[in-house]
Amino acid sequence: MTFSLLPIQLIPYFHYTLNAVIGALLLGIQCRHMGQKGFYGASVAVDPESLLTPYLIACWLGVVLLGLRRAHRVLRGFYNLTDIRSSHSTALWEEAAGYFLCLGLLPQIRWGPVLQALLNRYSHSTRLFLFGTP
């Protein structure tokens, strides 16, 4: 097993912090709840200088869901994940929203400390990054 010197607040090989990624995905989930489709709503809701595109947010959704699915067994020891549904018929946004709800990552609260606690628990238990591969 190799260890990375990167801080756990980063996703290896990404140019954005994990807070930026999760924040954009939470915006996307809010836009979906308001009836919008796709990833455009989240890309225009952030600072224009961040240069986020709908495609980039779609890629982030895939990376975050892959990490959560891979870590599901470990996270199940810390969080109640019984409501998570992952199947070919489940929309990716719905699955991400389910994980975020179970993990306490909600747009209406200060979710940064909750995310940091999640990262700390996971990395201390596994010595791995929750998202991405170093």
C-alpha positions as CSV (number, residue, x, y, z in Angstrom):
1,M,0.0,0.0,0.0
2,T,1.3,3.4,-0.9
3,F,0.6,6.6,1.0
4,S,0.2,10.0,-0.4
5,L,1.5,13.2,1.1
6,L,-1.6,15.1,-0.2
7,P,-4.0,16.4,2.5
8,I,-7.3,14.6,2.6
9,Q,-9.2,17.7,1.7
10,L,-8.0,17.3,-1.9
11,I,-8.9,14.8,-4.6
12,P,-5.8,13.5,-6.2
13,Y,-5.2,15.0,-9.7
14,F,-8.1,17.5,-9.4
15,H,-7.6,21.2,-9.7
16,Y,-10.4,21.9,-7.3
17,T,-10.7,21.2,-3.5
18,L,-13.1,18.6,-2.2
19,N,-15.2,21.4,-0.7
20,A,-15.6,23.0,-4.1
21,V,-16.6,19.6,-5.7
22,I,-19.1,18.7,-3.0
23,G,-20.5,22.3,-2.9
24,A,-21.1,22.2,-6.7
25,L,-22.8,18.8,-6.4
26,L,-25.0,20.1,-3.6
27,L,-26.0,23.0,-5.8
28,G,-26.8,20.5,-8.6
29,I,-29.1,18.6,-6.2
30,Q,-30.8,21.8,-5.2
31,C,-31.3,22.7,-8.9
32,R,-32.8,19.2,-9.6
33,H,-35.2,19.7,-6.7
34,M,-36.4,22.9,-8.4
35,G,-37.1,21.0,-11.6
36,Q,-34.0,21.7,-13.6
37,K,-32.4,19.0,-15.7
38,G,-28.8,18.3,-16.3
39,F,-25.8,20.1,-14.7
40,Y,-26.2,23.6,-16.2
41,G,-28.0,25.0,-13.1
42,A,-25.1,24.1,-10.8
43,S,-22.5,25.5,-13.2
44,V,-24.1,28.9,-13.4
45,A,-24.8,29.1,-9.7
46,V,-21.1,29.3,-8.7
47,D,-18.6,32.1,-9.1
48,P,-18.1,32.6,-12.9
49,E,-14.3,32.7,-12.4
50,S,-14.3,29.1,-11.2
51,L,-14.8,28.1,-14.9
52,L,-17.1,25.2,-14.0
53,T,-18.9,23.5,-16.9
54,P,-21.8,21.1,-16.9
55,Y,-19.5,18.4,-18.2
56,L,-17.0,19.0,-15.3
57,I,-19.8,18.7,-12.7
58,A,-21.0,15.5,-14.4
59,C,-17.5,14.1,-14.1
60,W,-17.3,15.1,-10.5
61,L,-20.6,13.3,-9.8
62,G,-19.2,10.1,-11.3
63,V,-15.9,10.3,-9.3
64,V,-17.8,11.1,-6.0
65,L,-20.3,8.3,-6.5
66,L,-17.5,5.8,-7.4
67,G,-15.7,6.7,-4.2
68,L,-18.8,6.4,-2.1
69,R,-19.7,3.1,-3.6
70,R,-16.2,1.8,-3.1
71,A,-16.2,3.0,0.6
72,H,-19.8,1.9,1.3
73,R,-18.8,-1.1,3.5
74,V,-16.5,1.0,5.6
75,L,-18.9,4.0,5.8
76,R,-21.7,1.6,6.9
77,G,-19.8,1.1,10.1
78,F,-20.0,4.8,10.9
79,Y,-23.3,5.9,9.3
80,N,-26.7,4.5,8.7
81,L,-26.7,3.8,4.9
82,T,-29.7,1.5,4.7
83,D,-31.6,4.0,2.6
84,I,-29.0,4.1,-0.2
85,R,-30.2,2.6,-3.4
86,S,-27.8,1.9,-6.1
87,S,-29.0,0.2,-9.3
88,H,-29.1,0.7,-13.0
89,S,-32.5,2.3,-12.6
90,T,-31.5,4.7,-9.9
91,A,-30.5,8.1,-11.3
92,L,-27.0,9.2,-10.3
93,W,-28.3,12.4,-8.7
94,E,-30.8,10.5,-6.6
95,E,-28.0,8.1,-5.4
96,A,-25.7,11.1,-4.6
97,A,-28.5,12.9,-2.8
98,G,-29.2,9.7,-0.7
99,Y,-25.6,9.4,0.3
100,F,-25.3,13.1,1.1
101,L,-28.4,12.9,3.3
102,C,-27.2,9.9,5.2
103,L,-23.8,11.4,5.7
104,G,-25.2,14.7,6.9
105,L,-24.0,16.8,3.9
106,L,-27.0,19.1,3.5
107,P,-27.0,22.4,1.7
108,Q,-29.0,24.2,4.4
109,I,-26.4,23.5,7.1
110,R,-22.7,24.3,7.5
111,W,-21.5,21.0,5.9
112,G,-17.8,21.8,5.7
113,P,-17.0,20.4,9.2
114,V,-19.3,17.4,8.6
115,L,-17.3,16.6,5.4
116,Q,-14.0,17.1,7.3
117,A,-15.1,14.6,10.0
118,L,-16.2,12.1,7.3
119,L,-12.8,12.4,5.6
120,N,-10.9,12.0,8.9
121,R,-12.9,8.9,9.9
122,Y,-12.5,7.2,6.6
123,S,-8.8,8.0,6.1
124,H,-7.9,7.0,9.6
125,S,-9.7,3.7,9.2
126,T,-8.4,2.8,5.8
127,R,-5.3,5.0,5.2
128,L,-6.9,5.8,1.8
129,F,-8.5,8.7,0.1
130,L,-12.3,8.6,0.0
131,F,-12.3,10.1,-3.5
132,G,-9.8,9.5,-6.3
133,T,-6.7,7.5,-6.4
134,P,-3.2,9.0,-5.7
